[in-house]
């Protein structure tokens, strides 16, 4: 069946139509027919672009005032004649929605009903930037697709298996019982997809596998995955904790927050913005949150860009070490996300010095441009040296595929 996946943000909707079902999943033969994005929704120069599996692509700048108009453009693309993608909307068997925060309520993907919507709304407190947008996407999509199942696939779902000693913070326990303060973790669909791909590629037994996955995009997170299940992850109660990111600090001493508030006379909202939007690569370099610009600046000798890169990779290395300890060893290290898939510099600086763990990459394999973002079909690259004990892989992520598969399985009552 054909599943439409939607990933709705504040100013963008990413979409994909994927042909999938039980048999196709078993044979790993499910395929994306078309994928695209409507960006800068609400501005006068919104961008609508898509690409089909047959090689047709289109990019138009137009006025897309709101999410409903954006979805109308997506529907027009799917039902248009040039190129012909569907024989009508009735071909779509279900809609899969990325929902960022499922709190403690959802360990797996679910068909959306009133109760589910209520729970997702309740989790908006935890993810105020994301869940309300996801809910908006669901409500708009239901207007266009009123008679087919809609399924919520949670970023937090894969991390449901993390044990209490790893998800609890050493705060007064009442804060957990009263406010559900704990680690939830994010990027779950990506960690799940790339770890499963690595297990399949390496032909190792899932139940015995120990994998560290690094999802490095604008947001970055690491996960420790044992026997196919997440046992720890670096993002916490919110996506601010853990690795250094484009504009987010990742781990810092919490007392620094209070100190900055006092010294700089910042309100809670201002310090929240400082930690989430003005830090990370942007904050340290003073240049940009975009790694491509950071790499260009390093090439030109920019000292703070170099420092930002060094902080990022040093911290990545520390996470690999601590997760290897948590896993009791490591069978594979996986890089994914826009940075993980494309930046040989980050991969090199991160793995350099980890030979004692058996991690060693081959310069020539690493420097080959593994960039596969935007391609319809993606390949795994093994960048390990021939004498490395541990495989280091670059696995292009495909969150949409997980969303589509879960949606089909939910519809079939198999989840
Ligand atoms: P998001 O988290 O928004 O999905 P992506 O996974 O697309 O983000 O990753 C975006 C990051 O990937 C940006 O920092 C961007 O600079 C980086 N990136 C993309 N292509 C390259 C490249 N060829 N070399 C280095 N970094 C890249």
Boltz pocket constraint, residues with backbone or C-beta under 6 A from the ligand:
constraints:
  - pocket:
      binder: B
      contacts: [[A, 216], [A, 217], [A, 218], [A, 219], [A, 246], [A, 289], [A, 290], [A, 291], [A, 292], [A, 293], [A, 295], [A, 337], [A, 338], [A, 339], [A, 342], [A, 343], [A, 371]]
      max_distance: 6.0
